[in-house]
Amino acid sequence: MAINLLGFTIGRSTANNEGVATEPSVVATSAISPDEYDGSYSFETGGIMGTYVDFTGAVRDENALIQRYRGLALFPEVDNAIEDICNEAIVMGSDRKPVKVGLGSVKLSETIKNKMQTEFDYVLRLMDFHKKAYEIFRRWYVDSKLYYQIIIDEKDPIRGIQELRPIDPTKIKRIRKVIRDKSTTGKQVSSVKKIEEYYVYTNTEQDSVYPTSNSGLNITKDSIAYANSGLVDANSKRVVGYLQKAIRPINMLRQIEDAVVVYRVSRAPERRVFYIDVGNLPKQKAEQYLREVMQRYRTKMVYDQGTGQVNDSRDHMSMLEDYYLPRREGGRGTEISTLPGGQNLGQMEDVEYLLRKVYTALNVPITRMMADGGFNMGRSAEITRDEVKFYKYIERLRTRFSHIFLDVLRVQCILKGIITEDDWNEISPSIEIIFNRDSYFTELKENEILTNRLQMLGQIQPLIGLYFSEEYVKRNILRMSDEEIIQMQNQINMERETGQLAPPPEQQGLQG
C-alpha cells in the first residue's frame, strides 16, 4: 500500500489500464457514508447533481470556540485546575523521559522492536518532548486539538521525518470528501464510490479568508499528525474541548465575583444625608445652591470591571453617593445624618458554590481547591474516591493524547522501511504508549495490594493440598498470569541450581 506525503508517493500502488498509478479503494459498497466523529468537515459529490458546502460559518464558529477556550484558561481558578491536570499527566522520570513506547505484546522480532524503539526516541527529539512536554500537553488540552506537519526530504524519503512543525488548530481543518457512484443515480440512494480525506491549511489571521472546501492549501492525510480530545457534540458532530462544559459556570463565577466586589465597596461604607437649609429661595435658586454644596463636599468612587480597581474617575456611574436634600424655612436648618453600611458582607457561599461547580466541570477533586484540602499519603486506603476518579480521568487523557505519537511513529517506520503499512495495521493495537506515573503513589498502592495478598496467603496456606491446589492459589490469591507463573518458576529453579536459594522443607506449602 502506498502512502502520500505532501504529494510524494512512497510504496507500491495499483495501476489502471492506461498505466496510471491509482490508490486502491478501501471503501466497501454501501449507500451510507462513514461518520467517524473525528471533527472532519464532510461533504458529498456525485450522483444527479453536485453538492457545494460552504464551511465558512462552521469554521468561524469552531475558531471562535478555540479562542474562548484560550480565554477561559487565563482565569486563575481554571489555570490552577489545568495545572493540576497537566502535572498529573506529565511526570518526568529519572531519565527525564515522560513517555515511553511499550512493544512487549507486539509480535515482531527483537531486532525490529529495537529499531522501532530507536525511531520513537527520535520522534520525541523532533518534538522536543523532553523539554516541552508540559506545554504541548497543555496546548492540546486547552485547544482540544493538536496538529503537526510531517516534513520529509522528497529526494531521499528513506531518511525519514526531518521536521515536525506544529500548526495552530485555527489555521487547519480536516476535510472528508465522499464521492458517490453516478451509475446508481437511478436509485433513491446512490452507493459510496470513494472517500477522500485531506487537510486544508489557511492563514486565518485577522482580515483573512476562512477556509472552505475549495480554498487554502490542500495537504495529504499522512502528512499531518493529528490528535483530538475525543469529545464530540452530538448535535453538530464537532469535536469540543474539555473546557466546554465549564464555560457556563466560569462565566457565572466571573459575574458573581464582579457583583460581590461592587456590593462590598458600595455597601460597606456609611453614607451621609445632608439636609441643606435653602430658606425662602425660589426653586431654581434653591436647586442651584444645592448643586454647589454637592460639588463642594461629594465623594465619587467607581469600580473598573476590567482591572478590578476602585478609583475616583468621573467617566463612570458613581457607586458611593451621599444624599443631598433641601429643607425649607421652618425646618430644623442644615443637618447631617449618617446611614449605616450593609450587613453580612462576609458571606461568600455563592462564590464558593460556583467555584465548586467549575472544579466539578473540569473533573478536578474539590479538595484540591481548599487550602487545607488534600489526602493523607500514609496509606492508599486513605485516598478518597474523588482522587481515584481523577486518576482514571488522567489515564483517559493520556490515551487520547498518545494518538499523536502513533501517527508520527507510523510514518517514520514506513519511511525507514522497518515495517509495511499492512504490518502496522496489524500490530498497532498492541503498541502501548507508557506515561510515567507518580512513583510514590504507585509504590504505595502496589505495596498495599501485595501485603493484602500475602496476608490471605498466610491464612489459606494450611489448606493447600487439602481444599485448594497450588495452581488455584497462584491464579486466584496471588493473581499471577501464565507468563508470570512460568517466569517465576524458571527463576526459582535457576536460583536453586546455583545455590542462591535453598530447597524448602517438604512440609511447607507452595512447592515449586
C-alpha positions as CSV (number, residue, x, y, z in Angstrom):
1,M,0.0,0.0,0.0
2,A,1.3,3.4,-0.9
3,I,1.3,6.5,1.2
4,N,1.3,10.1,0.1
5,L,3.3,12.7,1.9
6,L,2.8,16.2,0.5
7,G,2.0,14.6,-2.8
8,F,5.0,12.3,-2.8
9,T,4.1,8.6,-3.2
10,I,6.0,6.0,-1.2
11,G,5.4,2.3,-1.7
12,R,3.6,0.3,-4.3
13,S,0.3,1.3,-5.9
14,T,-2.0,-0.3,-8.3
15,A,-2.2,0.8,-12.0
16,N,-5.1,1.1,-14.3
17,N,-5.3,0.0,-18.0
18,E,-3.6,3.2,-19.1
19,G,-0.7,2.6,-16.7
20,V,-1.6,5.4,-14.4
21,A,-1.0,4.7,-10.8
22,T,-4.1,4.8,-8.6
23,E,-4.7,4.3,-5.0
24,P,-6.8,1.2,-4.2
25,S,-10.2,1.9,-2.9
26,V,-10.8,0.8,0.6
27,V,-14.5,1.6,0.7
28,A,-16.9,-1.3,0.6
29,T,-20.1,-1.0,-1.4
30,S,-22.6,0.9,0.7
31,A,-25.0,3.8,0.5
32,I,-24.1,5.1,3.9
33,S,-21.2,7.5,4.2
34,P,-18.9,6.9,7.2
35,D,-19.1,9.2,10.2
36,E,-16.1,8.8,12.5
37,Y,-16.9,11.7,14.8
38,D,-13.3,13.0,14.4
39,G,-14.1,16.6,13.8
40,S,-13.8,16.4,10.0
41,Y,-15.9,18.6,7.7
42,S,-17.7,16.2,5.4
43,F,-19.4,16.9,2.1
44,E,-20.5,14.7,-0.8
45,T,-20.2,14.8,-4.6
46,G,-21.5,12.8,-7.5
47,G,-25.0,11.5,-8.2
48,I,-27.5,13.5,-10.1
49,M,-26.1,16.8,-9.0
50,G,-23.0,18.0,-7.3
51,T,-23.1,19.4,-3.8
52,Y,-21.4,22.6,-2.7
53,V,-20.9,23.1,1.0
54,D,-19.7,26.4,2.5
55,F,-17.7,25.8,5.6
56,T,-17.1,29.4,6.4
57,G,-19.7,29.7,9.2
58,A,-18.8,26.4,10.8
59,V,-15.0,27.1,10.7
60,R,-15.6,30.6,12.1
61,D,-17.7,29.2,15.0
62,E,-15.1,26.5,15.7
63,N,-12.2,29.0,15.7
64,A,-14.2,31.3,18.0
65,L,-14.7,28.4,20.3
66,I,-11.0,27.7,20.5
67,Q,-10.3,31.3,21.2
68,R,-12.9,31.1,24.0
69,Y,-11.1,28.1,25.5
70,R,-7.9,30.0,25.5
71,G,-9.5,32.9,27.2
72,L,-11.0,30.7,29.9
73,A,-7.6,29.1,30.5
74,L,-6.3,32.5,31.7
75,F,-8.9,32.6,34.5
76,P,-6.9,32.0,37.8
77,E,-9.1,29.2,39.1
78,V,-9.2,27.4,35.7
79,D,-5.5,27.8,35.3
80,N,-5.0,26.2,38.7
81,A,-7.2,23.3,37.7
82,I,-5.4,22.9,34.4
83,E,-2.1,23.0,36.3
84,D,-3.2,20.0,38.4
85,I,-4.3,18.0,35.3
86,C,-1.1,18.6,33.4
87,N,1.1,17.9,36.4
88,E,-0.6,14.6,36.9
89,A,-0.5,13.6,33.3
90,I,3.1,14.6,32.6
91,V,5.6,13.2,35.1
92,M,9.3,13.3,34.5
93,G,11.1,10.1,35.2
94,S,14.7,9.6,36.5
95,D,15.9,9.5,32.8
96,R,13.9,12.8,32.0
97,K,11.6,10.8,29.7
98,P,8.0,11.5,30.4
99,V,6.8,8.8,27.9
100,K,8.0,5.5,26.5
101,V,6.8,3.0,24.0
102,G,5.8,-0.5,25.0
103,L,6.4,-3.2,22.5
104,G,6.2,-6.2,24.8
105,S,2.9,-7.5,23.3
106,V,3.9,-6.8,19.7
107,K,4.6,-10.0,17.6
108,L,7.8,-8.9,15.9
109,S,11.4,-9.8,16.2
110,E,13.6,-8.2,18.8
111,T,15.6,-6.6,16.0
112,I,12.6,-4.8,14.6
113,K,11.4,-3.8,18.1
114,N,14.8,-2.2,18.9
115,K,14.6,-0.3,15.6
116,M,11.1,0.9,16.5
117,Q,12.3,1.9,19.9
118,T,15.1,3.9,18.4
119,E,12.7,5.7,16.0
120,F,10.3,6.5,18.8
121,D,13.1,8.2,20.7
122,Y,14.0,10.1,17.5
123,V,10.3,11.3,17.3
124,L,10.5,12.6,20.8
125,R,13.6,14.5,20.0
126,L,11.9,16.1,16.9
127,M,9.0,17.2,19.1
128,D,11.5,18.3,21.8
129,F,9.1,16.5,24.1
130,H,11.7,16.1,26.9
131,K,11.7,19.8,27.5
132,K,8.2,20.9,26.2
133,A,6.0,18.0,27.3
134,Y,4.1,20.2,29.7
135,E,3.5,23.0,27.2
136,I,2.5,20.5,24.4
137,F,0.0,18.6,26.6
138,R,-1.5,21.9,28.0
139,R,-1.9,23.2,24.5
140,W,-3.7,20.0,23.4
141,Y,-5.9,20.1,26.5
142,V,-7.0,23.7,26.1
143,D,-7.4,23.8,22.3
144,S,-8.9,20.2,22.2
145,K,-6.8,19.6,19.0
146,L,-3.1,19.2,18.2
147,Y,-1.6,19.3,14.7
148,Y,1.9,18.6,13.5
149,Q,3.1,18.8,9.9
150,I,5.3,15.9,8.9
151,I,8.1,17.3,6.7
152,I,10.4,14.8,4.8
153,D,13.1,15.0,2.2
154,E,11.3,14.2,-1.1
155,K,14.6,13.5,-2.8
156,D,15.6,10.9,-0.2
157,P,12.4,9.8,1.7
158,I,14.2,6.9,3.3
159,R,15.9,9.4,5.6
160,G,12.6,9.6,7.4
161,I,11.0,12.6,9.0
162,Q,13.2,15.7,9.0
163,E,10.9,18.1,11.0
164,L,7.7,18.1,13.0
165,R,6.2,21.6,12.6
166,P,3.3,22.5,15.0
167,I,0.3,24.1,13.4
168,D,-2.3,26.4,15.0
169,P,-5.6,24.5,15.1
170,T,-7.4,27.6,13.9
171,K,-5.5,27.5,10.6
172,I,-6.0,23.9,9.6
173,K,-9.1,21.8,9.2
174,R,-9.7,18.2,8.3
175,I,-11.9,17.5,5.2
176,R,-13.7,14.3,4.3
177,K,-15.0,14.2,0.7
178,V,-17.5,11.4,-0.1
179,I,-17.8,10.6,-3.8
180,R,-20.9,8.7,-4.8
181,D,-21.3,6.4,-7.8
182,K,-23.0,8.1,-10.7
183,S,-24.1,4.8,-12.2
184,T,-26.5,4.3,-9.3
185,T,-28.3,7.6,-9.7
186,G,-31.5,5.9,-10.7
187,K,-31.8,4.5,-7.2
188,Q,-33.1,6.5,-4.3
189,V,-29.7,6.5,-2.6
190,S,-26.5,6.1,-4.6
191,S,-23.7,4.0,-3.2
192,V,-20.4,5.4,-1.9
193,K,-17.7,5.1,-4.5
194,K,-14.7,6.6,-2.8
195,I,-13.7,8.6,0.2
196,E,-11.0,11.3,0.1
197,E,-9.6,12.7,3.3
198,Y,-7.2,15.6,3.4
199,Y,-6.4,18.8,5.3
200,V,-6.9,22.4,4.3
201,Y,-4.5,24.9,5.6
202,T,-5.4,28.6,5.5
203,N,-3.8,31.5,7.2
204,T,-6.6,32.6,9.4
205,E,-5.1,35.7,10.8
206,Q,-7.1,38.9,11.1
207,D,-8.8,40.1,8.0
208,S,-8.0,36.8,6.2
209,V,-10.3,34.4,4.4
210,Y,-11.7,31.4,6.4
211,P,-11.1,28.0,4.7
212,T,-13.7,26.3,2.6
213,S,-13.5,23.0,0.7
214,N,-12.1,24.9,-2.3
215,S,-9.7,27.3,-0.7
216,G,-6.4,27.1,1.1
217,L,-3.6,24.7,0.7
218,N,-4.6,21.0,0.5
219,I,-2.3,18.7,2.4
220,T,-2.5,14.9,2.3
221,K,-3.8,13.0,5.2
222,D,-0.5,11.2,6.0
223,S,1.4,14.5,6.1
224,I,-0.4,15.6,9.3
225,A,-0.2,14.1,12.7
226,Y,-3.5,14.8,14.5
227,A,-4.9,14.2,18.0
228,N,-8.2,15.5,19.3
229,S,-10.0,15.4,22.7
230,G,-12.4,12.6,21.6
231,L,-15.4,14.6,22.9
232,V,-18.0,15.1,20.2
233,D,-21.1,17.4,20.2
234,A,-23.9,15.1,19.4
235,N,-25.8,17.8,17.5
236,S,-23.1,19.4,15.4
237,K,-20.8,16.3,15.3
238,R,-17.9,18.6,16.0
239,V,-15.1,17.9,18.4
240,V,-15.3,20.0,21.5
241,G,-12.7,20.7,24.3
242,Y,-12.6,19.6,27.9
243,L,-13.3,23.2,28.9
244,Q,-16.7,23.1,27.0
245,K,-18.8,22.1,30.0
246,A,-17.1,24.6,32.2
247,I,-17.9,27.7,30.1
248,R,-21.2,28.4,31.8
249,P,-20.0,28.1,35.5
250,I,-16.9,30.1,34.7
251,N,-18.9,33.0,33.2
252,M,-21.3,32.8,36.2
253,L,-18.4,32.9,38.6
254,R,-16.9,36.0,36.8
255,Q,-20.2,37.8,37.0
256,I,-20.8,37.0,40.7
257,E,-17.3,38.0,41.7
258,D,-17.7,41.4,40.0
259,A,-21.1,41.8,41.6
260,V,-19.6,40.9,45.0
261,V,-16.9,43.5,44.6
262,V,-19.3,46.2,43.7
263,Y,-21.6,45.3,46.5
264,R,-18.8,45.2,49.1
265,V,-17.4,48.6,48.0
266,S,-20.8,50.3,47.7
267,R,-22.5,48.9,50.8
268,A,-19.6,48.6,53.2
269,P,-19.1,52.4,53.9
270,E,-21.5,54.5,55.7
271,R,-23.4,57.1,53.7
272,R,-24.3,60.6,54.8
273,V,-27.5,62.5,54.3
274,F,-27.2,66.3,54.0
275,Y,-30.3,68.4,54.8
276,I,-29.5,71.8,53.3
277,D,-31.4,74.8,54.5
278,V,-32.4,76.8,51.5
279,G,-34.6,79.3,53.3
280,N,-37.1,81.2,51.1
281,L,-35.1,80.9,47.9
282,P,-37.0,80.2,44.7
283,K,-37.0,76.7,43.3
284,Q,-34.3,77.4,40.6
285,K,-32.1,79.3,43.1
286,A,-32.6,76.6,45.7
287,E,-31.6,73.8,43.2
288,Q,-28.5,75.8,42.1
289,Y,-27.4,76.4,45.7
290,L,-27.9,72.6,46.4
291,R,-25.7,71.7,43.4
292,E,-23.0,74.0,44.6
293,V,-23.0,72.4,48.0
294,M,-22.9,68.9,46.4
295,Q,-19.9,69.6,44.2
296,R,-18.1,71.0,47.2
297,Y,-18.5,68.0,49.6
298,R,-19.3,65.0,47.4
299,T,-17.0,62.0,47.1
300,K,-17.1,60.0,43.9
301,M,-15.6,56.5,43.6
302,V,-16.1,54.0,40.8
303,Y,-15.3,50.3,40.1
304,D,-13.5,49.4,36.9
305,Q,-14.6,45.9,35.9
306,G,-11.7,45.4,33.5
307,T,-8.9,46.0,36.0
308,G,-10.7,45.4,39.3
309,Q,-9.6,48.8,40.7
310,V,-11.5,51.3,42.6
311,N,-10.7,55.0,41.8
312,D,-12.3,58.4,41.7
313,S,-12.8,58.7,37.9
314,R,-15.8,60.6,36.7
315,D,-16.2,58.7,33.5
316,H,-18.4,56.0,35.1
317,M,-21.5,56.0,37.3
318,S,-20.7,56.7,40.9
319,M,-21.5,54.0,43.5
320,L,-20.7,56.0,46.6
321,E,-23.1,58.8,46.6
322,D,-24.2,60.9,49.5
323,Y,-27.7,62.2,49.6
324,Y,-28.4,66.0,49.5
325,L,-32.0,67.0,50.3
326,P,-33.3,70.6,50.5
327,R,-35.1,71.9,53.6
328,R,-37.3,74.9,53.5
329,E,-37.7,77.6,56.2
330,G,-39.4,76.4,59.2
331,G,-37.5,73.2,59.4
332,R,-34.6,72.3,61.7
333,G,-32.0,74.0,59.5
334,T,-28.9,72.4,58.0
335,E,-28.4,68.8,59.3
336,I,-26.0,66.0,58.5
337,S,-27.0,62.4,59.5
338,T,-25.3,59.0,58.8
339,L,-26.8,55.9,57.2
340,P,-25.3,52.6,58.4
341,G,-23.4,50.3,56.0
342,G,-24.5,46.9,54.7
343,Q,-24.7,43.9,56.9
344,N,-23.4,40.3,56.3
345,L,-20.8,41.4,53.9
346,G,-18.5,38.5,54.7
347,Q,-20.8,35.8,53.3
348,M,-19.2,34.0,50.2
349,E,-21.4,30.9,49.9
350,D,-22.5,31.8,46.3
351,V,-18.9,32.3,45.2
352,E,-17.7,29.1,46.8
353,Y,-20.7,27.2,45.2
354,L,-19.8,28.4,41.7
355,L,-16.1,27.6,42.3
356,R,-17.0,24.1,43.2
357,K,-19.1,23.9,40.0
358,V,-16.0,25.0,38.0
359,Y,-13.8,22.3,39.6
360,T,-16.6,19.7,39.1
361,A,-16.9,20.6,35.4
362,L,-13.1,20.2,35.0
363,N,-13.2,16.8,36.8
364,V,-10.7,18.0,39.4
365,P,-11.4,16.9,43.1
366,I,-13.0,19.6,45.2
367,T,-10.5,19.1,48.0
368,R,-7.7,20.5,45.8
369,M,-9.2,23.9,45.8
370,M,-9.2,24.2,49.6
371,A,-6.3,25.5,51.5
372,D,-6.5,22.6,54.0
373,G,-7.7,20.1,51.5
374,G,-5.9,17.0,50.0
375,F,-5.5,13.5,51.2
376,N,-3.1,11.7,53.5
377,M,-0.5,9.7,51.6
378,G,0.3,7.4,54.6
379,R,-1.9,4.6,53.2
380,S,-3.5,4.0,49.9
381,A,-6.8,3.1,51.7
382,E,-7.0,6.7,52.9
383,I,-7.1,8.1,49.3
384,T,-10.5,9.5,48.6
385,R,-12.8,8.2,45.9
386,D,-12.5,11.6,44.1
387,E,-8.8,11.1,43.8
388,V,-9.2,7.7,42.3
389,K,-11.7,9.0,39.8
390,F,-9.3,11.8,38.9
391,Y,-6.5,9.3,38.4
392,K,-8.7,7.3,35.9
393,Y,-9.6,10.6,34.1
394,I,-5.9,11.3,33.7
395,E,-5.4,7.9,32.2
396,R,-8.1,8.6,29.6
397,L,-6.5,11.9,28.7
398,R,-3.1,10.1,28.2
399,T,-4.8,7.6,25.9
400,R,-6.3,10.3,23.7
401,F,-3.0,12.3,23.7
402,S,-0.9,9.2,22.7
403,H,-2.5,9.2,19.2
404,I,-0.1,12.0,18.2
405,F,2.9,9.7,18.9
406,L,1.3,6.7,17.0
407,D,0.7,8.9,13.9
408,V,4.2,10.1,13.7
409,L,5.8,6.7,14.6
410,R,3.7,5.0,11.8
411,V,5.0,7.4,9.1
412,Q,8.6,7.2,10.4
413,C,8.7,3.4,10.5
414,I,7.2,3.1,7.0
415,L,9.6,5.6,5.5
416,K,12.6,3.9,7.1
417,G,11.5,0.6,5.7
418,I,11.2,-1.1,9.1
419,I,7.7,-2.3,8.6
420,T,5.0,-2.0,5.9
421,E,1.6,-0.4,6.0
422,D,-0.1,-3.8,6.4
423,D,2.3,-4.7,9.3
424,W,1.5,-1.5,11.1
425,N,-2.3,-2.1,10.8
426,E,-1.8,-5.5,12.4
427,I,0.5,-4.5,15.3
428,S,-0.8,-1.0,16.1
429,P,-3.5,-2.3,18.6
430,S,-0.7,-3.9,20.6
431,I,1.6,-0.9,20.8
432,E,1.4,0.9,24.1
433,I,2.4,4.4,24.9
434,I,3.5,4.3,28.6
435,F,3.5,7.5,30.6
436,N,5.4,7.9,33.8
437,R,3.3,7.9,36.9
438,D,3.7,9.3,40.3
439,S,6.2,6.9,41.7
440,Y,5.2,7.3,45.4
441,F,1.5,6.8,44.7
442,T,2.1,3.8,42.5
443,E,4.6,2.2,45.0
444,L,2.2,2.8,47.9
445,K,-0.7,1.2,46.0
446,E,1.3,-1.8,44.8
447,N,2.8,-2.4,48.3
448,E,-0.6,-2.4,50.0
449,I,-2.0,-4.8,47.4
450,L,0.9,-7.2,47.8
451,T,0.6,-7.0,51.6
452,N,-3.1,-8.0,51.5
453,R,-2.4,-10.9,49.1
454,L,0.4,-12.2,51.4
455,Q,-1.9,-12.0,54.4
456,M,-4.5,-14.0,52.7
457,L,-1.9,-16.5,51.5
458,G,-0.8,-17.0,55.1
459,Q,-4.4,-17.8,56.1
460,I,-5.0,-20.2,53.3
461,Q,-1.6,-21.9,53.3
462,P,-2.5,-24.7,55.8
463,L,-5.4,-25.7,53.5
464,I,-3.2,-26.1,50.4
465,G,-3.3,-29.7,49.3
466,L,-6.5,-30.3,51.3
467,Y,-9.0,-28.0,49.8
468,F,-7.0,-25.8,47.5
469,S,-4.3,-26.5,44.9
470,E,-1.1,-24.6,44.3
471,E,-2.4,-23.6,40.8
472,Y,-5.5,-22.1,42.3
473,V,-3.5,-20.1,44.9
474,K,-1.2,-18.8,42.3
475,R,-4.0,-17.6,40.0
476,N,-6.7,-16.5,42.4
477,I,-4.8,-15.4,45.6
478,L,-1.6,-14.1,44.2
479,R,-3.3,-13.1,40.9
480,M,-0.4,-14.3,38.8
481,S,-0.7,-14.5,35.0
482,D,0.5,-17.5,32.9
483,E,3.6,-15.6,31.9
484,E,4.4,-14.6,35.4
485,I,4.0,-18.2,36.7
486,I,6.4,-19.6,34.1
487,Q,8.9,-16.8,34.5
488,M,8.8,-17.1,38.3
489,Q,9.2,-20.9,38.3
490,N,12.1,-20.7,35.9
491,Q,13.8,-18.1,38.1
492,I,13.3,-20.2,41.2
493,N,14.8,-23.3,39.5
494,M,17.8,-21.3,38.3
495,E,18.4,-19.9,41.8
496,R,18.2,-23.4,43.4
497,E,20.7,-24.8,40.8
498,T,23.2,-22.0,41.5
499,G,22.7,-22.4,45.3
500,Q,21.3,-18.9,45.8
501,L,18.0,-20.4,47.1
502,A,17.9,-23.4,49.4
503,P,15.2,-26.1,48.9
504,P,12.3,-25.5,51.2
505,P,11.2,-28.1,53.7
506,E,8.8,-30.7,52.5
507,Q,6.2,-29.7,55.0
508,Q,5.9,-26.2,53.7
509,G,3.3,-25.4,51.1
510,L,3.7,-24.0,47.6
511,Q,6.4,-26.3,46.4
512,G,7.9,-25.2,43.1
